Amino acid sequence: MEATHFPITNWSEDDRPREKLMLKGKSVLSDAELIAILIGSGSRNESAVDLSKRILASADNLNVLGKMSISQLMNFKGIGEAKAITIIAALELGRRRRAEDAVELIKITSSKLVFEIMQPIIGELPHEEFWVLFLNNSNKVISKSQLSKGGIAGTIVDVRLVFKLALENGATGLILCHNHPSGNLQPSDADKQITKRLRQAGDSLDVKVLDHLIITETKYYSFVDEGIF
């Protein structure tokens, strides 16, 4: 026998995502319930929550969902262009919030803190980017800058530009960061060479290169932690 479908409007008030958020707060809602609020409605045969559960089951997690394109989301029956755009916009706001929260870190005391700052920015990109964190003499982050953006194979770094920015920011130290879209954490020969060149240039300008991190979606490699420095 086919299961009877009950629209969200027929649920008890406690079970409706919007009402649940108002009555109990946002933290008690599941990921599917939060997405259901974004998409507003499901279809005649499926509630917004059930549709959201189906999307999450296919995506596996929110990080994967955040990488989906409009067309990929529209492959789910019940998701049109407007709903797909709403989901993408909401997840992008969440990613940006994570990046802003990370910038509020007062002082860099470990490679893990650097990872927490940079992972939301470059950890999930399909291409490689090279960034630099500029620090003052208390190891507080003054600013961060993207130095280059490349394809899947790699990117090029201008040593002169790195230290031009360091001097403009009044930095006494800097931390190099780039991502490996492949997920491979091991530094390439090119990674080691550019690190060596930047350290040598920094020594002559009294701007110390404090570390170099390779970042992937969930992990990182620190030159300092691995004893390369």
N, C-alpha and C positions, 0 to 999 in steps of 0.2 A: 504494500500500500504506500502511495506517495505521501511523504511527510507534509503536514500542513504548515504553511509559511505564515508567520505572524510579523507584520511590519513593526518597526521600532515604535511607531505611534501607538501601537496596541500593547506595548510592554508596560509593566509596572514602572512607575516613575523612577525608582531606584536603578532600573536596568537600562534606561536610556542614557547614552553617553553624555549628551549635553547636560541633562538634568543631574546625572551622576557627578559630573565635574562641579556643577554649582553647589550641590549638596555636600559632597565629600572631599572636593579638592582634586587638582590635576594629578597628583601623585598616585592615586588609587586606580586610575584608568590604565588599561593594558595598551600596548602599542596599536593593536587592532582597533580599539575603541577611539583612540586619538585620531587615527587615520579616518575612521568612520565619520568623525566630526568634520574633518576636512572635506570629504567627498559629499557629505550631506545626505545622500540617499543611495540606495542600491537599485535593484530592479524588482519587477513583480514577483519574481521567484527567489530572490535572494536579498537579505537585509544588507545595509551598509557595513555592519560589523562582520557578517559572513564573507562579504566581498573583500573586506580588508584582511581578514584571516587568510583568504585564498591568495591574495597578493603577497602577503608576508611569507606564507609557506613556500611560494615559488621563489621569492627573492632570498630566503634564508635568514637575512638580518637587515637592519636598517641601513647599514653601510652599503650593502649591495643595492638596496632599493634606491638609495641616494644617487647611484650612478646610472640608473635607468633613464633612457631618453623618453620623450613624449610618445613616440611611436611604439616603443616597447611597452609602456604602461597602457596604451590604448589597445594592445593585444588582449587585455583582460576584458571579457564581456562585462559591460556595465560601466567601463571607464571611457569617457569621451575626452576630447581635447581639453575642455575647461577643467575637468577633474584631474587630468594628468598634470596640467600646468600648476594647479593648486598644490598637489602633492610635491612636485619638484621644488616649487617656491618655498614651501614650508621646511623641507629638508635642507635646502640651501641656507635658510635663515638659521636653522639649528647649527649647521657647520660653521657659519660666520660667528655665531655666539660663542662656540667653543674656541674659535681663534681669538676673539676679543678677551674672553676669560683668561686664556693662557698668557696674553700680553700683560695682564695685571700682575703676573708673578714679579715679586719685588727683586729677587736676587737669584742668580744662577748658582746653584750649589752642587749640581750633579748633571750628568748627561741625560738622565731621565726627565729632568725639567725642560731641557732643550727639546727633547722628543715631544713632550706635551705641548710645547709652543708650536712646533713645526708640523707635527703630524696632521692636524686639521687643514693645513695649508697645502702641503705637498704629498702627504702620505698616500693619497688615493688617486693621484693624477695618472693618466695614461701615457704621459710624456715626461721627460726629465727636466727638472728645474734646479738651478743652483742659487742658494740664498746665503746671506751673511747676517748674523746677529752682531751688532756693534755694542760693546760694553764699556762702562766707565771703570775707574780704578777700584770700585766696590763690587764689581761684577754684576752691576745692575744693567738691564737692557735699555740702551738709549733708543735704538731703532733697529729695524730689520729691513733688508732690501733684497729684491730679486736681481741677481746679476745676469742671469741668462736663462733662456728657455729653448729646449731642443726637442728633437724627435725621440723615438724610443731608444735609439742607439747611444745617445749621449748629448752633451752640451759643451760649450766653450766658455772659458772664464777669462776675463780681461784683468790681469793682475794690477795694472795701473788704476783701473776704475775702482777696484776694491779699496785701495789705500787712499784714493782721492776722496771717496765717501767716508772712510774712517777719519781722515783729517778734518773733513767738513763737520762731522758729528762730534769731534773732540774725543773720539774713542781711544782707549788705551789697550783694549783687547778686542778680539773678535772670534766668533765661532762659525765655522763653515758648515753648511748643510746642503745636501742634495738627496734626491730620491732615486730609487731604482724601481721603475715600473714593473720590472720582471719579478720582483720579490726577492732577488738574490742579494744577500747582505754583504757579500765579500767585496772589498775594494778592488777595482781594476788597477792595472799599472798606471793608467792615465790619472786615476784618482790619487794615487800615491805621488805621482810626479807633480800635479798641480798643488797638492798639499805642501810638498817640499819647497816649491817655488814661492808660495805665499808665505811660508814660515821664514824663508831667507830674506824676502823683501820686508817682512814685518820686523825682523830683528834689526835691520838697518834703519828703520824709521821709528823704532821703539814702540811699535804696536804689536803686541804678542798675539799670535794665532794660538788660541787656547785649546781648541779641539776641532775635529771634523767628524760630523755624523752622516751616515748613510741611513736613510729613512725609508721604510716600506709601510704598508697599511697597518701592520700590528707590531712591528719590531724595529730595532735600530742597531747600528754598529757604530761604536765610538772608537776613534783612533787612540784616544787616551786610555780608555778602559781596556783596550786590547794590547796596550803596551807598544804601539807603533811610534808614539811621540817619545 
